[in-house]
């Protein structure tokens, strides 16, 4: 059993480097803008193409490669070295590199068309770009929710139906009681990358899936797994998915509106003349980061509230308080999570309540 001092040390290191990376990324982009590197890069690339869309792709690739090279040592330390140091990773260095390549390719396949679409919107609609782009982002989020379980997830994991028929029947019965029609329950080979455990309810419509990591199936009793699934179904039953879609849609309209206004107002600070000037686009990232910083504790507060509600549902439908409490304790230990983080850290950074508060809530 891992003591909480080790978990706290691991969590604090991850948090500290996460904060450092966020601040350093912000300052680096600001440095590119203030020093004129962004404008110089655009001017240099114009020697090779007069097409704005090809120029945009070249510009983003250039900036992206440069930033990736600068932060590669940090990513290696936090994602590979640290995970092995605390005995959480099953990846070899080669596999870690390959997974990173796959993430880059998938991200590019989604991000590149979105980037070109965004630039077309900003050129076509001018200062009103935030409105049609918000609509497009909503449509994209719905499409991604449907295709992630059946197209994207299998790129990274082997997904197969679970073999335990008794557990499958339990889960399907829980789903039916929650008013959710699920055709099958799947497992994925989470253990190929990590010793951590997790489960999830994903998809929309006919692509709805209940997914269990093999690390969960191999280390937890059927009663414990049942309470985990009941918790996930609690999010569905309490309409958290619908509420999150509504909240994220409203907030995205507001956020994109604010970014558009702030982008326009701050162009002169860096010597830019137009919102369509490619060198000015990193400025959107700066404003987005600042707005996201303000939004984060609000989003996390809502998420923690939903977690308490899902916990309550899990206890009500399974009547297995001890099994659920045991599962929470084991997951916290297995994933090396901090059982009792500093109140400010929990308020600002945590999307889930601390294990101590969750178990206390079960008793109440």
N, C-alpha and C positions, 0 to 999 in steps of 0.2 A: 504494500500500500504506500502510495506516495504522499508525504506530508505536505501540508499546504504552503510551507515556506518555499519548497521547490517550485510548486505551481505558481506561487506569487512572484517568485523571481523570474520564471519563464514568461509569465504574463506581462510583467513590468518591462522586461527587455523587449518583447514584441511590441508593446504599446509605445515605448520610448522611441524605438527605431521607426515605427509607423508615423509618429508625430514628426520626427526628424525628416523623414522622406517627404511628407506632405509640405512642410515648411520649406525644405530645400527645393522642391519642385516649383513651388510658388515663386521663390526668390530667383530661381534660374530663369524661368519664363519672363519675369519682370526685368531681369538683367538683359535678356535678349532684346526686349522692347526698348528699354532706356538707353542702351548703348548703340542702338541702330543695327544690331546684328540681324534682326528680323527683316528690316528694310533692305539691307545689303544682300541678304540671301535671295530675296525676291528679285532684286535688280540683276543679280548674277544669273539666276535661272532663266530670266527673260532673254538672255543671249542664246538660249537653246530652243525656246518655243514661244510662240505668240498666242498659243491657246491657253485661256485662263484655267480651264479644267485640268489640262496636263501640267500646267504650272502649279496648281494647287496640290496635285498628287505628289509632284517632285518636292514641293516645299514641306509638306507634312511628313514625307518619308525622310527628308534630310533632318528635320527637327527631331523626328521620332528616333531615328538611329543615333543621333548625337546624345539625346537624353538617355536612351537605353544603355549606351556605352558608359556614360557617366555613373549611372545608378546600378550597373551590373554587379559590382562588388558588394553593394548593400543588399541587393536581392539574393545573391549567392549566400551571404551570411545569414539572412533571416529565413529564407525559404528552404535552404539545403543544410548548411552547417548547423544552425541552431536546432533544427528538427532532429538531426542525427545526434547532436550532443545530448539532447533530452530524451533520446530513444523513442521518438515518435514517428520516424520515417522509415519506410521500407524501400525507398528508391535508391538505385545506384546513381552515380553522377550522370551516366549516359542516359538513363531513363528520365532523370530530372530535366536534362537538356531537351530530350525528345518531347516531353510533355509541354515544355515551354514553347517549342516550335509549333506544336499543334494548337496551342492557345493563340499564338500569334497569327497563324493561318486562318483559324476560325474567326478571330477578332477582325482580321483584315477583310474576310469575305463578307462580314456583316457591316463593318465600319466604313469601308471604302465606298460602297454605293450610297450609304447614309451621308457621308461627307460630301459627295458630289451632289446629292439631292439637296442638302442644306445650302450649298453654295448657289445652286440654281434658284432656290427659294429666296435667298437674300438678294440676289440680282434681280429677280422678277418682282418681288413685293416690297423691296426697300425697307423702310423703318417698320413696316407691318409684318416683317418676316416671322416674328414670334408666334403669330396666330396660326397660319397654315402649318408651320413646323410643329407646333404643339399638337395639332390634329394628327399629323403624320406620325409623331412619336407615340401617340395613343394607339393608332392602328398597328404600328410596328410591335408595341408591347403585347398586344393581343395575339398577333401572329407568332411571336417568339414563344409566348406561353404555350401555344399549341404544338410547336415543332421541337422545342427543347427536349422533351422526354423521348421522342421517337427518332429524331435526326441528330441533334447535337450531343446529347448525353452518350449515345453509343460510340461516338468518336473517341471518347475518353475512357469509357468503362464498358465491360461486358455485362449486358443486362439480360437476365434470364428469370423466368418464373420461379418462385420459391418452391422447394421440394417438400417441405413439411406440410402435409395436407391438413393436419389438425390445426396448426397455427393459421394456415390460409383460411380455413372455415371460420375461425374466431374473428379474423380481421374482416372477412366479407360480411359476417354477421354485424359487427360493429358499424361497418360502412352502411349497411342497409338500415340499421337503427338510426343512423345520422341522416338518412334520406339521400344517401349518395350511392349512385350506381357505379360500381367498379368491376370490370370484367376479370381482372387478375391482380395478383400482388407480385412484385418483382424484387429481386435482389441485384445489387451491383458489386463488383469486386473492388471495393474501397481499399482492401488490404494490399493491393498492388502498389499503392502509394503511401499509405499511412496506417498507423496503429489506432488512430482515433476512430470513433463510431458515430454514426448519424442515421437519421431516417427523414423522409420528406414526403409530402403530398404535392405532386406537380401536375401541370397540364390543365387544359380547359376542354370542355366538351368531350368528344370521343377519345381524346388523348390523355384523360385523367389517369394518373398512375400513383400507386402507393409504392414507394421505393425504400428498401431496407439495405443498409450496408452489410456486407458479409461479416464485418467486424462486430456488428450488433447481433446478428443471428448466431454467431459462434460463441458469444460470451455472456448472453443474457437468457434468463428463463422465459418460457412462453408467457407467463403472467407479466413479467417485466416488459417484454416486447408489446404485449397487448396494451399496456398503459401508455407506452410511447405512441402507438398508433392512435389510441383514443385521444391523446393530446393533439396530434396532428388533425384528426377529424374534428376536434373542438374548434379549430380555426375555421373550418368549413361551416360547422353548425352555427357558430356565433357570427357568421357572415363577415369574418375578418377579410377574406379575399375580396369580396365585393366592396367593402369599406376601403380597403387599401387601394383598389383600382380607382375609386371615386376620389379619395384624398390625393393620390399621386397625379391624377388627371388635373384636378383643380390647382394643385401646387405647381405642376409643370407649366401651366398657362401663366401663372403669376411669376414664376422664376424666369421663364424665357422673356416675359414682358420687361421685368426689371433688368435683365442682362442686356436686352436691346436698348433700353433707355440709357443705361450707364455706359454702354459701349459707344453710343453716339456722343454722349456728353464728354467722354474722356479721349476722344480721337486726337484733339489738338495737343494734349499733353505729350504725345509721342511724335507729333509732326505728321499724322496721317490725315488724308483729305477726304476719304470716303469709307463707308462701312463695308464696301465690297473689295477694298484694297486687301490683298491676300496677307500682306505683312501685318495687318492689324488684327487678324483673326485670333492670334494667341491672347489678345486682350480679352476676348470672350471667356477664355479659360480662367483668367485671373478673377474676373467678376463672378463667374460661376463658382469658383472655389470659395470666395468670401461669403457668398449667399449660402452655399452648402454648409459652411461652418456655423452659420446662424441657425440653419434648418436642422442640423444634426441632432441636437438635444431634444427638439420637439418631436422629430420622427422616432427617436429612440424611446421617448416617454410613451408614445402611442403604442409602439411595439411591445414594451414591457407590460403595459396594461392588457394587451391582447394575450400575452403569455400567461398571465395570471388567470384570465378567463378560460383559456384552453386547459390549464392545469385543473381548474375547478370542474370542468366538463369531464375530464378524464377520470376523476375520482367518482363523480356522480354515476357515470355509466358502467364503470367496472367494479366499483365498490372495493378497490384494492389499493388503499392508501399506502400501506407498508411497501407493496411491490413498487409503486410509483416513486416513493421516497428513496427506496433502495436503488432504483434505476437512475434517479437524478444524482445520487451520491457517486454511483459507479461511473456514470458518464463524465462527471466533473473530474474524477480521478483519472480516468482513461484518457481524456482530452487535455489533461493538465490545465484545467481552468482554475482561476482564483475563486475560492469559495466565499471570500469576504473582501471584495475590493474596496478601495477608498470611496466614500460616498460621492465625491465629485466625479471621480473616474467612472463610477457606475452610472451616474446621472448623465454625463456627457457622452460617454463612448459605448455603453453597453446596450445592445438591443434586447437582451434577456436579463431578467432580474438575477441577482446573485443566488447561488444555491441555498444559502442560509435563509434568505427572505422567502424563497419559493417553498421551502419545507415548512417554515413558520406559517405561511399562508395556507398550506394544506391542513394544518392543525386548527386553523381558525374557521 
